[in-house]
């Protein structure tokens, strides 16, 4: 039996040996003109000189070689024990051509491609470059881009690569909708996000075209808005709903989830003597939180921390700071205000990366720390927030590295590269009729963070050309300089009885005292020339001829409105003083105007409102020109015609040196429409204008009552107003119906 087993085993071994010999192969390679066998061997772990390769090794060899960018194609055939590998070497790109790209220049695309002239052609890189071009087009609103690539032979080892681009049509956002938002209204969110529905001709900016980058930015912005009010787990997604070819509705879905409400507030003060120093600020914080029903509000907390850190600094507690923390104990949120004793760590260097347009010094001027300062995480957080509030910055990430007692700070900037736009808009005003405006804007000109705005405006009364340059002051983020040159032609024949031309220069310095208070002061230098008078009345003749003026202007605004265009809650107060010195100007005068708008929300978007305005002006020498006097009627006093309320002489409007008006009313979102696109307002107005230098016009009350309907549309607000005069004079000009496009109530 053992003998038989040995014979069988011997025969099986012989059989396996001959089978192995029969199914092993030797490699021969053909087609390699530029690549040597040594080059090809470097592409695989299989030994090409081996003469007994099995089929698995052959498959590995073919796979290894095919993966290389040096090889365009590979095939093989087997004859007996010989494997003939036929390789096609990758061609070199002689030239890259683009066809069909009308919207983006050749160089702007080619400079971004990974494939270049005189580079080896790569299938993987080609796929990446196709996706890159598509994403580039999507960033400016072209969603249906199609790209077909072809190659043409240049010589035996070189090819031309051709990208055939079908741009299609730009995809527009025609409407923006929200679902699930209970805390913020649709109108408030629309006002905050950067994406805007198509309503203007816009060449440079993706603001009115579909842009996934811009939409992602808006999602982050909405999330930040909710986080600022304590909705830390809000979830925001979006959907694009096609309405018709290349036109979409952008719909945001919002799940607000729970809002943080504090059950307790703790003050953890370590240093002796600080408790009494900060006691008033702590009491103020508790008061403000109580008024807010103890809900989280980032503005309240940030203001408190800023105030107490300012007190620390002014009292030489330089290495002390405060922050706030929120802890959760069984769904009970506790707010802790904590003192921090800072380590003697200082800011060493500040590195900035990712800013392709914005200059380093522009970004550094927005930071509230610099090399040599104490390292303070609170300052880093505030600087990040301040940068992300800028129009030209999408997102900022801040990190640091420690080196003994020094910290290097690293800022990674994600910029909004589409900072310029061209806008052409039409509007209809109940005061000045049909008008058009053409604007060219850039809010990060030459990467300086400064804004350039050139505009041309024309309506039935005025033709105006204006160029403004708004300059941020380095290291003073709350200060801006504004320079404006202007030239206008005004046809005032139907109102003041003459025409005039005006050109000049304005300078203004603006100071953001806080998030709600703005202070500005400036000077206006201008030349006026009145002409084409309709009569020789002295109130007309006083405006005729050339005169030079220098006006000094001071203004302060306090604004807590929840929406500047369609407010439902908050207060806007404004004080403005104009003074034209008689020694410098042809006709010196002063003019004071005080206004107040108060809105009180009842529920949802139902609210009461009251708007008050009072003004006084006087000439320093002689009569106050009618164009410097106040006017009343039209949009600022409904039920009466534009400049239709007050004294007239031979149908020429005189205006008044003193004016007041007050409007009270009730507003509501129409039929509680969730889309917030129609507002209905009932109102009663009363006021008067009097004391013209050209007539003895007494103080007499006028009043009106009516209703207004404001529509939010993709092309701007549309306002329809119907008001009936209740108290009026025979000389007053009335107009019951008023319509405007581009302005609201």
C-alpha positions in Angstrom: 0.0 0.0 0.0 2.8 2.4 0.9 4.5 1.6 -2.4 1.3 2.4 -4.4 1.0 5.7 -2.6 4.5 6.7 -3.4 3.9 5.9 -7.1 0.7 8.0 -7.2 2.4 10.9 -5.5 5.4 10.8 -7.9 3.1 10.7 -10.9 1.0 13.7 -9.6 4.2 15.7 -9.0 5.3 15.0 -12.6 1.9 16.0 -13.9 1.9 19.4 -11.9 5.4 20.1 -13.2 4.4 19.7 -16.8 1.1 21.6 -16.4 3.0 24.5 -14.8 5.5 24.6 -17.7 2.7 24.5 -20.1 0.9 27.5 -18.5 3.8 29.9 -17.8 4.7 32.8 -20.1 7.5 35.0 -21.2 6.9 38.7 -21.9 7.6 40.6 -25.1 6.8 44.4 -25.3 6.2 46.4 -28.4 5.2 50.0 -29.1 7.6 51.7 -26.7 9.3 54.5 -28.5 10.2 56.9 -25.8 10.1 54.5 -22.8 12.9 52.1 -22.3 12.3 48.6 -20.7 13.8 50.1 -17.5 11.2 52.8 -17.6 8.4 50.3 -18.0 9.9 48.0 -15.3 9.5 51.0 -12.9 5.8 50.9 -13.4 5.2 47.4 -12.0 6.5 45.0 -9.3 6.4 42.1 -11.7 9.9 41.2 -13.1 9.7 41.6 -16.9 12.8 39.4 -17.4 11.1 36.5 -15.7 10.3 33.7 -18.2 7.9 31.7 -16.2 5.1 34.1 -15.3 1.6 32.7 -14.6 -1.7 34.2 -15.7 -2.3 36.1 -12.4 1.1 37.8 -12.7 0.3 38.7 -16.3 -3.0 40.4 -15.2 -1.2 42.3 -12.4 1.4 43.5 -14.9 -1.2 44.8 -17.4 -3.1 46.5 -14.6 0.1 48.2 -13.2 1.2 49.5 -16.6 -2.3 50.7 -17.6 -2.6 52.8 -14.4 0.4 54.9 -15.3 -0.1 58.3 -16.9 2.8 57.4 -19.2 0.6 54.8 -21.0 -2.4 55.7 -23.0 -3.5 52.2 -23.8 -2.3 48.5 -23.5 -3.4 45.3 -25.2 -1.9 41.8 -25.3 -2.1 38.5 -27.2 -0.9 35.0 -26.3 0.9 32.7 -28.7 2.0 29.4 -27.1 4.1 30.6 -24.1 4.7 34.1 -25.4 2.7 37.1 -24.2 2.9 40.0 -26.7 2.2 43.3 -24.9 1.3 46.1 -27.3 1.5 49.5 -25.5 0.5 52.9 -26.8 2.5 55.6 -25.1 0.8 58.8 -23.8 1.1 61.6 -26.2 2.4 65.1 -25.3 0.0 68.0 -25.5 1.1 70.4 -28.1 -1.7 73.0 -27.6 -5.0 73.3 -25.8 -7.9 74.9 -27.6 -11.3 76.0 -26.2 -14.4 76.3 -28.4 -17.8 77.8 -27.4 -16.8 79.6 -24.3 -18.4 83.0 -24.7 -18.9 83.9 -21.0 -15.4 83.1 -19.7 -12.1 84.0 -21.5 -9.7 81.3 -22.7 -6.9 82.3 -20.5 -9.1 82.4 -17.4 -9.9 78.8 -18.0 -6.6 77.5 -19.3 -4.7 79.0 -16.3 -6.7 76.9 -13.9 -6.4 73.6 -15.8 -4.0 70.9 -14.5 -3.3 69.9 -18.2 -0.9 72.3 -19.9 0.9 72.7 -23.2 3.9 70.3 -23.4 2.4 68.2 -20.6 1.7 64.5 -20.9 -1.9 63.9 -21.6 -3.7 62.2 -18.6 -7.2 60.7 -18.6 -7.5 61.4 -14.8 -6.4 65.0 -15.1 -8.7 65.4 -18.1 -11.7 64.3 -16.0 -10.7 66.7 -13.2 -10.3 69.6 -15.6 -13.8 68.9 -17.1 -15.3 69.1 -13.6 -13.3 72.2 -12.9 -14.7 74.0 -15.9 -18.2 72.9 -15.0 -17.8 74.2 -11.5 -16.4 77.5 -12.8 -19.5 78.0 -14.9 -21.8 77.0 -12.0 -20.2 79.7 -9.9 -21.6 82.3 -12.3 -25.0 80.7 -12.7 -24.6 78.3 -15.6 -26.0 75.0 -14.4 -26.5 73.0 -17.6 -23.0 73.2 -19.0 -21.9 70.4 -21.4 -18.3 69.7 -22.3 -17.0 67.3 -25.0 -13.3 66.8 -25.5 -11.5 65.6 -28.6 -7.9 65.2 -29.7 -6.3 65.7 -33.0 -2.9 64.4 -34.1 -0.1 67.0 -34.3 2.7 64.5 -35.1 3.6 60.9 -34.1 4.0 61.7 -30.4 2.0 65.0 -29.9 -1.6 65.9 -30.0 -3.8 69.0 -29.7 -6.5 68.8 -27.0 -9.8 70.5 -27.7 -12.5 71.4 -25.2 -15.9 71.9 -26.9 -18.0 73.9 -24.4 -21.8 74.2 -24.7 -22.6 77.0 -22.2 -26.4 76.8 -22.4 -28.4 79.6 -20.7 -27.6 81.2 -17.4 -29.8 79.8 -14.6 -31.7 82.5 -12.7 -33.3 82.5 -9.3 -36.8 84.0 -9.8 -38.1 83.6 -6.3 -36.8 82.7 -2.8 -39.0 80.8 -0.3 -38.7 79.5 3.2 -40.4 76.7 5.0 -40.3 75.9 8.8 -39.1 79.4 9.9 -41.2 80.6 12.9 -38.7 82.8 14.7 -37.5 84.9 11.6 -40.0 86.1 9.0 -39.5 85.3 5.3 -38.9 89.0 4.6 -36.2 89.3 7.3 -34.3 86.3 6.0 -34.6 87.5 2.4 -33.1 90.8 3.4 -30.2 89.1 5.1 -29.1 86.5 2.5 -26.8 87.3 -0.4 -28.8 85.5 -3.1 -31.4 87.8 -4.6 -34.2 86.9 -7.1 -33.7 88.0 -10.6 -34.8 91.6 -11.0 -31.9 93.5 -12.5 -29.4 93.2 -15.4 -26.4 92.0 -13.5 -23.2 91.1 -15.4 -20.5 90.5 -12.8 -22.1 89.3 -9.6 -23.7 85.9 -9.0 -26.1 87.6 -6.7 -29.1 87.2 -9.1 -28.0 84.1 -10.8 -27.9 80.5 -9.5 -24.7 79.9 -7.6 -24.1 76.9 -5.4 -21.3 78.7 -3.6 -23.5 81.6 -2.8 -26.3 79.3 -1.7 -23.9 77.4 0.6 -22.8 80.8 2.0 -26.4 81.7 2.6 -27.0 78.5 4.5 -24.1 79.3 6.8 -25.4 82.8 7.2 -28.9 81.6 8.2 -27.3 79.1 10.6 -25.3 82.0 12.2 -28.4 84.1 12.5 -30.2 81.3 14.4 -27.1 80.6 16.5 -27.0 84.3 17.5 -30.4 83.9 19.1 -29.7 80.5 20.8 -30.9 78.0 18.2 -27.7 76.0 18.4 -29.1 72.9 16.5 -31.0 74.6 13.7 -30.9 72.6 10.4 -31.0 74.3 7.0 -31.2 72.6 3.7 -32.4 73.9 0.3 -34.1 72.7 -2.9 -34.0 74.2 -6.4 -37.5 74.0 -8.1 -37.4 74.5 -11.8 -40.2 76.8 -13.0 -39.3 77.1 -16.6 -36.2 76.7 -18.7 -33.1 77.9 -16.7 -35.4 79.6 -14.1 -35.6 78.3 -10.6 -37.2 78.9 -7.2 -34.7 78.6 -4.4 -36.5 77.1 -1.3 -34.8 76.9 2.1 -36.1 74.3 4.5 -35.5 75.2 8.2 -35.8 73.1 11.3 -35.3 75.5 14.1 -35.3 73.0 17.0 -35.0 74.2 20.6 -33.9 77.6 21.7 -31.6 78.0 24.7 -33.3 79.6 27.7 -31.2 80.1 30.9 -32.5 78.8 34.2 -29.6 80.4 36.1 -26.8 83.0 35.7 -23.5 82.6 37.6 -20.8 85.2 38.0 -17.4 83.7 38.8 -15.0 86.4 39.8 -11.6 85.4 41.2 -9.7 88.6 41.8 -10.2 90.6 44.9 -11.9 94.0 44.2 -13.3 93.1 40.8 -16.8 92.1 42.1 -17.6 95.6 43.2 -16.0 97.1 40.1 -18.2 95.0 37.8 -21.3 94.9 39.9 -23.3 97.4 37.8 -22.5 95.6 34.6 -23.6 92.3 36.1 -26.9 93.8 37.3 -27.4 95.3 33.8 -26.8 91.9 32.2 -29.5 90.2 34.4 -31.9 93.0 33.6 -31.4 92.7 29.9 -31.7 88.9 30.0 -34.9 89.2 32.0 -36.4 91.6 29.4 -35.5 88.9 26.8 -37.2 86.2 28.9 -33.8 84.7 29.7 -33.4 83.5 26.1 -29.9 83.4 24.6 -29.0 86.5 22.7 -25.4 86.8 21.4 -25.5 90.6 21.1 -26.5 91.0 24.8 -23.7 88.7 26.0 -21.1 90.1 23.6 -21.9 93.6 24.7 -21.6 92.6 28.3 -18.2 90.9 27.8 -16.9 93.8 25.8 -18.0 96.3 28.5 -16.4 94.5 31.4 -13.2 93.8 29.4 -13.1 97.5 28.7 -13.4 98.2 32.4 -10.5 95.8 33.1 -8.3 97.4 30.5 -9.0 101.0 31.8 -8.2 99.8 35.4 -4.9 98.1 34.4 -6.1 94.5 34.7 -4.2 93.7 31.5 -3.8 90.0 31.9 -7.4 89.5 33.1 -10.4 88.8 30.9 -13.9 87.5 31.0 -15.8 85.1 28.8 -19.1 83.3 29.0 -19.9 79.6 29.0 -23.1 77.7 28.7 -23.6 74.4 30.5 -26.5 71.9 30.2 -27.7 70.0 33.3 -30.7 67.8 32.4 -32.0 70.4 29.8 -31.4 73.2 32.3 -29.1 75.7 30.7 -26.8 77.7 33.0 -24.9 80.8 31.9 -21.6 81.3 33.5 -19.6 84.6 33.3 -16.1 83.6 34.1 -12.9 85.6 35.0 -9.8 84.3 33.2 -6.3 85.0 34.4 -4.3 85.0 31.2 -1.0 83.4 30.9 1.8 85.8 30.0 1.5 84.7 26.4 1.8 87.3 23.6 0.9 87.4 20.0 4.0 86.8 17.9 3.2 86.8 14.2 0.0 86.9 12.3 -0.2 84.8 9.1 -3.0 85.2 6.5 -3.8 82.7 3.8 -6.4 82.3 1.1 -7.0 85.9 0.2 -6.6 86.2 -3.5 -8.0 89.7 -3.9 -8.2 91.3 -0.5 -4.9 92.7 0.6 -3.2 91.5 3.9 -3.2 95.0 5.3 -7.0 95.3 4.7 -7.6 92.2 6.7 -5.2 93.2 9.4 -7.0 96.5 9.8 -10.1 94.6 10.9 -8.4 92.7 13.6 -8.6 93.8 17.2 -5.2 92.3 18.1 -1.7 92.8 16.8 1.8 91.4 17.4 2.9 92.2 21.0 -0.7 92.1 22.5 -1.7 89.6 25.2 -3.0 86.5 23.6 -6.8 86.5 24.1 -9.1 84.0 22.6 -12.1 86.3 23.0 -10.4 88.8 20.8 -9.8 86.1 18.2 -13.4 85.1 18.2 -14.6 88.7 17.9 -12.2 89.4 15.1 -13.4 86.3 13.2 -17.0 87.5 13.6 -16.1 91.0 12.5 -14.4 89.7 9.3 -17.3 87.4 8.4 -19.6 90.4 8.6 -17.8 92.0 5.6 -19.4 91.7 2.2 -16.2 90.4 0.6 -15.5 87.6 3.2 -17.5 84.4 3.2 -15.8 82.5 6.0 -12.8 82.7 8.3 -11.0 80.0 10.3 -8.5 81.0 12.9 -5.8 78.7 14.5 -2.7 79.2 16.4 0.6 77.5 17.4 2.4 78.0 20.7 6.1 78.6 21.0 7.0 79.1 24.7 5.3 82.3 25.7 4.5 83.4 22.1 1.6 82.5 19.8 1.6 82.6 16.1 -1.9 83.2 14.7 -3.1 81.8 11.4 -6.1 83.1 9.5 -7.5 81.2 6.6 -9.8 83.4 4.4 -12.6 82.3 2.1 -13.3 85.3 -0.1 -16.3 86.3 -2.1 -14.6 86.8 -5.4 -17.7 88.3 -7.0 -17.6 91.8 -5.5 -18.6 93.9 -8.5 -21.9 94.2 -10.2 -23.7 96.3 -12.8 -27.4 97.1 -12.1 -30.0 98.6 -14.4 -33.3 99.3 -12.8 -36.5 101.0 -13.6 -38.9 102.5 -11.0 -42.1 104.5 -10.7 -42.5 107.1 -8.0 -45.6 108.9 -7.0 -43.5 112.0 -6.6 -41.2 112.1 -9.6 -42.9 109.6 -12.0 -41.0 107.1 -14.1 -37.3 106.8 -13.6 -34.3 104.7 -14.4 -31.0 104.1 -12.7 -27.7 102.5 -13.9 -25.2 101.6 -11.3 -21.7 100.1 -11.4 -20.5 98.9 -7.9 -17.6 97.1 -6.4 -17.4 96.7 -2.6 -13.8 95.5 -2.5 -12.1 97.6 -5.1 -8.5 96.5 -5.7 -8.7 94.3 -2.6 -8.7 97.3 -0.3 -12.0 96.6 1.3 -13.1 100.0 0.0 -16.3 100.5 -2.1 -16.7 102.3 -5.4 -20.2 103.2 -6.7 -20.9 105.0 -9.9 -24.5 105.8 -10.7 -26.6 107.5 -13.4 -30.2 108.3 -12.5 -32.9 109.9 -14.6 -36.6 110.8 -13.9 -39.1 113.4 -14.9 -37.4 116.0 -12.6 -33.7 115.1 -12.3 -30.8 113.8 -14.3 -28.0 112.9 -11.9 -24.5 111.4 -12.4 -22.6 110.5 -9.2 -19.4 108.7 -8.3 -18.8 107.7 -4.7 -15.7 106.2 -3.0 -16.1 104.8 0.5 -12.7 104.3 2.2 -12.2 102.2 5.3 -9.7 103.8 7.7 -6.8 101.4 8.6 -6.9 100.0 12.1 -10.2 101.8 12.8 -12.9 99.4 11.6 -15.7 101.6 12.8 -14.6 104.6 10.7 -15.1 105.2 7.0 -14.4 108.1 4.7 -16.8 108.8 1.9 -15.9 111.0 -1.2 -18.5 111.9 -3.8 -18.5 114.0 -6.9 -21.8 114.7 -8.6 -23.4 116.6 -11.5 -27.1 117.1 -12.0 -29.7 118.9 -14.1 -33.0 119.6 -12.5 -36.3 120.7 -14.1 -38.2 122.3 -11.3 -40.4 124.3 -13.7 -43.7 122.7 -12.5 -42.9 123.3 -8.8 -40.5 126.1 -8.1 -40.7 127.8 -11.6 -37.2 127.4 -12.9 -34.4 124.9 -13.9 -31.0 124.6 -12.3 -27.8 122.7 -12.7 -25.6 121.6 -9.9 -22.1 120.1 -9.6 -19.8 119.6 -6.6 -18.0 117.4 -4.1 -19.1 115.8 -0.8 -16.9 114.5 2.0 -18.3 112.5 4.9 -16.7 110.7 7.8 -18.9 108.0 9.3 -18.5 106.4 12.8 -20.3 103.2 13.8 -20.6 104.0 17.5 -22.4 100.6 18.0 -24.3 98.1 16.0 -27.4 100.4 16.2 -25.9 103.9 16.4 -24.2 105.7 13.5 -22.7 109.2 13.6 -21.5 111.1 10.6 -20.2 114.5 9.8 -19.1 116.1 6.5 -18.9 118.9 4.1 -20.6 119.6 0.7 -19.0 122.1 -1.8 -21.2 122.8 -4.8 -22.0 125.3 -7.5 -25.6 126.0 -8.5 -26.8 127.8 -11.6 -30.5 128.6 -11.8 -32.0 129.5 -15.2 -35.1 129.3 -17.4 -37.4 131.0 -14.9 -41.1 131.2 -15.8 -41.6 134.7 -14.2 -39.8 137.5 -12.5 -41.3 136.9 -9.0 -38.7 137.5 -6.3 -39.1 133.9 -4.9 -38.0 132.6 -8.4 -35.4 135.3 -9.2 -33.6 134.6 -5.9 -32.7 131.2 -7.3 -31.5 132.4 -10.7 -27.8 132.9 -11.5 -24.6 131.2 -10.3 -23.9 130.7 -6.6 -21.4 128.8 -4.6 -22.2 126.9 -1.4 -20.4 125.2 1.4 -22.6 123.1 3.6 -21.5 121.5 6.9 -23.6 118.4 7.8 -23.9 116.5 11.0 -26.2 113.4 11.4 -26.8 110.7 14.0 -29.0 107.7 13.5 -30.1 105.0 16.0 -31.7 102.0 14.3 -33.1 98.9 16.0 -35.6 98.0 13.2 -35.8 94.3 12.4 -36.0 95.1 8.7 -35.1 98.4 7.0 -37.5 98.1 4.1 -40.5 96.3 5.8 -40.0 96.8 9.6 -42.4 95.2 12.1 -40.5 95.9 15.3 -38.0 98.4 16.6 -37.2 102.1 16.6 -35.4 104.4 14.1 -34.4 107.9 15.4 -32.6 110.4 13.2 -31.2 113.9 13.8 -29.7 115.9 11.0 -28.2 119.4 11.0 -27.1 121.4 7.9 -25.3 124.7 8.3 -24.1 126.9 5.4 -21.9 129.8 6.7 -22.9 133.1 5.3 -19.2 134.2 5.1 -18.5 131.4 2.6 -21.8 130.5 0.9 -23.8 132.8 -1.4 -26.8 132.3 0.8 -26.1 131.1 4.3 -28.7 129.1 6.2 -29.2 126.3 8.8 -31.6 123.4 8.7 -32.6 120.9 11.4 -34.6 117.8 10.8 -35.6 115.3 13.5 -37.5 112.1 12.7 -38.7 109.0 14.6 -40.2 105.7 13.5 -41.5 103.2 16.1 -42.9 99.8 15.4 -44.3 97.4 18.0 -45.0 93.8 16.9 -48.2 92.3 18.3 -48.0 88.8 16.9 -46.3 87.3 13.9 -46.1 90.2 11.4 -49.0 92.3 12.9 -47.8 95.6 14.3 -48.6 99.2 15.3 -46.4 102.0 14.0 -46.0 105.7 14.5 -43.8 108.0 12.2 -42.9 111.5 13.3 -41.0 114.2 11.5 -40.2 117.8 12.5 -38.0 120.3 10.7 -36.9 123.9 11.0 -34.8 126.1 8.7 -33.8 129.7 8.6 -31.7 131.9 6.4 -28.8 133.7 8.0 -29.1 136.7 5.7 -32.1 137.4 3.5 -34.8 135.0 2.5 -34.5 131.3 2.7 -34.5 130.0 -0.9 -37.5 127.9 -1.8 -35.3 124.9 -2.8 -33.7 125.0 0.7 -37.1 125.1 2.4 -39.2 122.1 3.4 -41.9 120.5 1.2 -44.8 118.3 2.2 -47.1 116.0 0.2 -46.8 112.9 -1.9 -44.9 110.0 -0.4 -44.2 112.0 2.9 -47.9 113.0 3.4 -50.3 110.8 1.6 -53.6 112.1 0.3 -51.9 115.2 -1.1 -49.9 115.8 -4.3 -46.1 115.9 -4.4 -45.2 119.4 -3.0 -49.0 119.9 -2.9 -49.4 121.0 0.7 -48.5 124.5 1.8 -48.3 128.0 0.4 -48.4 128.7 -3.4 -48.1 131.9 -5.3 -49.3 131.9 -8.9 -49.1 128.1 -8.9 -45.4 128.3 -7.8 -44.6 126.2 -4.7 -43.0 128.1 -1.8 -42.6 125.5 0.8 -42.0 126.4 4.4 -39.4 127.1 7.0 -41.1 124.8 9.5 -42.8 121.5 9.1 -44.1 118.6 11.1 -46.0 115.5 10.3 -47.1 112.4 12.3 -48.6 109.2 11.1 -50.0 106.4 13.2 -51.2 103.1 11.9 -51.6 99.4 12.0 -50.0 96.9 9.7 -50.4 93.2 9.0 -49.1 90.5 6.7 -51.9 90.1 4.2 -54.2 87.2 5.2 -51.3 86.0 7.3 -49.6 84.9 4.1 -46.6 82.7 5.0 -44.6 84.1 2.1 -44.6 87.6 3.7 -45.0 89.2 0.2 -48.0 91.5 0.9 -48.4 94.0 3.7 -51.6 95.9 4.4 -51.4 99.1 6.4 -54.2 101.4 7.8 -53.0 104.9 8.8 -54.0 108.4 9.9 -51.7 111.3 9.2 -51.6 114.9 10.4 -49.2 117.7 9.9 -48.5 121.2 8.7 -46.0 123.3 6.9 -45.7 127.1 7.5 -43.6 130.2 7.9 -42.3 130.8 4.4 -40.1 133.9 4.0 -42.1 134.9 1.0 -45.6 134.8 2.4 -47.4 135.1 5.8 -48.7 131.6 5.8 -50.2 130.6 9.2 -49.9 127.3 11.0 -52.9 125.1 10.0 -53.4 121.4 10.6 -54.0 119.1 7.6 -54.9 115.4 8.0 -55.7 112.4 5.9 -56.6 108.7 6.4 -56.2 105.7 4.2 -54.7 102.3 3.5 -51.6 101.1 1.8 -50.7 97.8 0.2 -47.1 96.9 -0.2 -46.0 94.0 -2.4 -42.6 92.3 -2.2 -41.7 91.3 -5.8 -38.5 90.1 -7.4 -38.1 93.5 -9.2 -38.5 95.4 -5.9 -41.3 96.7 -3.7 -44.6 97.9 -5.2 -46.7 100.2 -3.1 -50.4 101.1 -3.7 -51.8 103.8 -1.5 -55.3 105.3 -1.2 -55.8 108.2 1.2 -58.6 110.7 1.7 -57.8 114.2 2.9 -59.8 115.1 6.0 -58.5 118.6 6.8 -57.1 120.7 4.0 -56.9 124.3 2.6 -58.4 125.3 -0.7 -55.0 126.0 -2.2 -53.7 122.5 -1.3 -53.4 120.0 -4.2 -54.8 116.6 -3.3 -54.1 113.2 -4.8 -56.0 110.2 -3.3 -54.3 107.4 -5.2 -50.5 106.9 -5.2 -48.5 104.2 -6.9 -44.8 103.6 -6.6 -42.4 100.9 -7.9 -39.0 100.6 -6.1 -40.2 102.3 -2.8 -42.5 101.2 -0.1 -44.8 103.0 2.3 
